[in-house]
Amino acid sequence: MCAAVSVLARTALSTLSAIDGIAVVVEPPERGSLGFVVLEVPREGAYPAGASAFLVEGLSSIARDYPDFCSVRVRTERRKGNGY
């Protein structure tokens, strides 16, 4: 289960970070968690939205199967500037 979560999260983070025009900030890591914030997305955001949806669905599936060990929290906000 841990390996599945790691692969999904790291792949999504690396994919989003590699897209021109996207600004991603990785939150300070804590053992057993990974957090990141997508600050900027270009107008043609279908690909970033798809990568994000893939990550959320994959993690949600794991959380349903292993609720004692995995939880998913998605916070969606639109903020002006880069003060996330």
N, C-alpha and C positions, 0 to 999 in steps of 0.2 A: 504494500500500500504506500509506504513512504517513497519508494522509487517511482511509482506512478505519479504521485503528486509532484515530485521533483522534476521529472521529465516534462510534464505538462507546463508547470510554472516557468521553468528555465527556458523552454522552447518558445513559449509565448513572449516572455520578456526579451529574449534575443531577437525574435522576429519583429516585434514592435520597435525595438531600438534600432534596427537596421533600415527602417523605412524613412526615406527623406521627408523632412518636414514634421516628424513626430519627436516631441521632447518627452523623455521618460526619466523620472527620478526614482531611484531605489531607496526605500526607507531603510534605516539602520536595522540590520538583521538581529533577530532574537532566535535562540535555539528553537527549532521546530516551526519557524514561521518565515514567510517571505511576503513583503509588501512592496508595491510600487504604484506610482501615480503617473498617469499619462496626462501631461500638461497641455500639449498642443497636438491637434490632429488636422491635417490638411482637409480642405473642403471635400475632396474626393475620398471620403473616409470609409468606403465599402470594405477595403482590404483590412484596415485596422479593426473595423467593427467585426469582421469575420473572425479574425484572430482572437479577439476578446471573447466573442460568443463561443468559440471552440474551447477556450480555457474555462470559462464559467460552466459550460455544459459538462466538460470532463471532470472538473473538480466537484460539481454537484452530484454527478453520478457516483463518485467515490464516497462523498459524504453520506449519500443515501445508503450505501452498502456498509459503511464503517462510521456510523454517527458518533461513536465514542472517541474516535481518533481523528476525525477530519470535519472541519466546518468551513463554510464559505460565507464571506461577507463582501458584498459589492456596494460601493457607495458611488453614486453618480451625481456629480455636481458640475455646473458650468460656472467658472469664475473668470473674472477679468484679470488680466496680467498673469504673472506666474506665481502668485502667492497661494499655493495649494494649501 
